Amino acid sequence: MRSLVAAIALVASMSAARAEVIALVPMVPPKDRPRAEAISDEDVAFVRQALTLFYGVEVRLLPSVTLPAAAWYPPRRRWRAEKLLDALAAARPADARFVLGLTAADISTTKGTIVDWGVMGLGSIDGTAGVISSFRSRKGARDARHARERLGKVAVHELGHVLGLEHCPTRGCLMEDAEGKVATTDREHDLCPRCRALLRARGRPLPDVTPPW
């Protein structure tokens, strides 16, 4: 398994510079870690489709990499999402505007007074990197398709943060704060008019398409 920096740098060196490219990076736990499964090809393909349709950008799939050891959190036996963002941002290809990591591993970050809060994803607001996990999307899901749709919505949500959007108070908006409940994604379908207007004001009008859920 290539290192994160080496794998991303290899692909970057082979491609010409383009604007508004999202580099999609599957991230796999080392085999000696719990729940060491790779994110499925179907999940990766769906996230790629969702981001391409929703934001109208080029989504380029990079080779899988191993989750960095520095992000491992032994007390809860999972991976710290903010450290994954640091690794992804540092290794972002020069020809990609954004980078999004995808994993099936359990991820977490600090939320308020809670030191280790399990999350479905994390995105750096107005930054360059995001990461999403299918671990919680599968909880209570009717089937694999349902879990995959949840993951696609999380991908749109986290890229929304990277594009500068904060959490939205509008119920049903894709930027709504899940507040630790994966079922929140089930009532979400699209960005609300306010969030769309915020992106438009930033010079990022969204395509008029039907999301794949």
N, C-alpha and C positions, 0 to 999 in steps of 0.2 A: 504494500500500500504506500503510495507516494506521500510525502509530507505535504501539508497544506500549502506552504509557500512554493515548493517545487512544482506541484501539480498545476497551480494557478499560473505561475510564471511561464510554464511550458506552453500552455494554451495561448497565453497573451502574446508570446513571442511569435506565434505562428499565424496571428490574425492581424489584419490592417485596422488602424484606428477608426472607430465609429462613435457617434454620439448616441446617448440614451440607450445604452446596452445594459441589461441586467445579467450579471454572471450568476448562474445557479449552481450551487456546490453541494452535492450530497455528502453528508458527514457520517462516518461509521465508527462506532466504538471499537476499541481494541478487543480482541477475542477474549481477553482475560477479565473483562468487565461484565457486570450483570446486564441482562437484556441486550446482549451484543448482537443486535440484528440490524441489517441494512434497511433503509427506507425503500419501499417497493418501487419498481419501475413505473407502475401505474400511478402511484402517488406523485412521483416526480413529473410525469407527463401531464397530469391534471393541473398541478401547480403552474407548470409552464404555460399551459393553455389559458388558465385563468388570468395570469398576469399579462400575457400577450393581448388577450381580448380586452381586458378591463382598462389597461393603461396605454395600449397602443404602442408598446415598445418592443424592441428585439430582446428575446430571452435566450441566452446562450448557455447550454448545458456544459459544465466542466467535468473532468474526471472526479470520481469519488476520492475523498481524503479521510484520514483517520482523525477523530476528535483529538484536539491537543491535550496532552497530559496536564497542562497548567490549568485547564478548566474543570478537572475532576474534583468533586467535593465529597470526600470520604464520609463525613458524618451522616449524610443522607444518601450516599451512593448514587449520585447523579451529577449533572454537568451544569456549571454556572454559565448562564446565557450571556452575561455582560463580558465574560472572558472570551467567549466564542465570538462576540462582536469585535473585540479587540483584534483577535487573530484574523478574522475575515477582512476587516478594514485594512490591516497591515499588508495583506496579501492580495488585495483587490487588483485585478488586471488594469493596466494603464488605459486600455481601450474600453473599459466598462465604467459607466457612471455609478452603478450600484452593484452590490454583491449580496446575495441571499443564500444562507446556509439552510439545508434541510436535513433533518435527522429523525430517526425513530426512537432515539434515546430520551429519557426523562431529563428535562432542563428546568432551571430555577434561577431566581434572582432575589434581591432584597426589595421588599415592598413596605414602605412605612416603617413600622416597628418590627415587622416580621423579617428575620434575617434571611430565611431561606423559603421563598414562596414559589411553589411549582407554577410554571407558565406554559402556555401553548406556543408563545413566541415572544420575541423582543426586537424592537427596532430603534435605532438611534435617531431621534427627532432631528430633522434637517441634516442628517448625516449621510453616510454612504453604505451602511451595513445593517442587515437584519438577519434573524435566524428563526426558524419555525420547527416545531416538533409534532409528529403524528401521535406521540404517546398518549396525550390526553384527548385528542380528537376521536380516538377509538372507544373511549369510556362511555358505555351506555348507548353506543351507536346501533342502529337497526341492522346495518350490514356494512360491508366494505365501501360501498358507494356513498352511503351517508357519512361515514368517517372521512372519506376523501373530499366530499363537498365542504365539510367543516374545515379541513386543512387548507383548501383553496381560499376560503374566506379569511382565514388567519393570515395567509400570505398577502392578500390584498390589504388587510388591516395593517400589517407590519410595514409594508412598502408605503402605505399612507403616512405612517410616522416618519419614515425616511424622507418622504417628500414634504414634510413639515406640518402634517396634521396632528393635533392633539386628540385625546379622547373626546368623543362627542356625547352630549347629554340626550340626544334624540334617540328614543327607543326604536330599535330596528335598523339603525344606521350601522354600516360595517365598521365604523370607527367607535362604536359603543364600547365601553369598558366591560369586559366579561366578568370582572370581579370574582375570578376564580371558578366560574361556572361555565363549563363547556357548552351546556345547553343554550346559553345566550346566543351562540352562533346560529342556532336553528331558527331564530326569528329574524335574522338579518338577511337582507337580499342585495342591497345596493347602498351607495353613499347617499346621504340625505342632500337636499338642495343646497344647504349651507356649506357642507364640506366640499361639494362640487364647485360651488362659487369660490371658495377659498383656493382651491387648486387652479381654477381659471384665472383668478387674480394673480397667481404666481406664474402665469404663462403656461399652465399645464391643463388645458381643457381635455376632458375625457371623451373618448369615442362613444357614439350612441349605439351601444350593442347590448344584447341580452346576455347576462352572465351565465356561465355554464352550471347553474344550480337552480 
